[in-house]
Amino acid sequence: MRKTLRTSLERAGYQVAEAGDGRTGLRHHAATPADLIITDIFMADFDGIETIRALRRAAPRVKIIVVSGGDSTGTLNMLEDAKLLGADRAFHKPLKSEELLGAVREMLSENPEE
């Protein structure tokens, strides 16, 4: 999924960096801040909820999109919790690339509040 997202975003002209888990993503963001973060909820080691909480503490203005297909049983939906914790947008997997690209375009064109 990461490879597909990366390809779609790069074809649309965005510069993309990727990480396999939240902890790696946070280290990368600390070294090279991004304007927008896309994270999954369920990741090994440091999940998306932990990642969102850490990002909101370290970079309160960064824009965050969260995606999730739910848990392995298909019953757990953490997207609303992610939004309550600071995600700006939430999408269910599988997601349509046009929908995600539209959200990215819109979020990056918004003027941050001063």
ABEGO torsion letter per residue (X at the ends): XAAAAAAAAAAAGBBBBBBABAAAAAAAAAABBBABBBBBABBBGBBAAAAAAAAAAABAABBBBBBBAEBAAGABBAAAAAAAAGBABBBBOBBBAAAAAAAAAAAAABBBBX
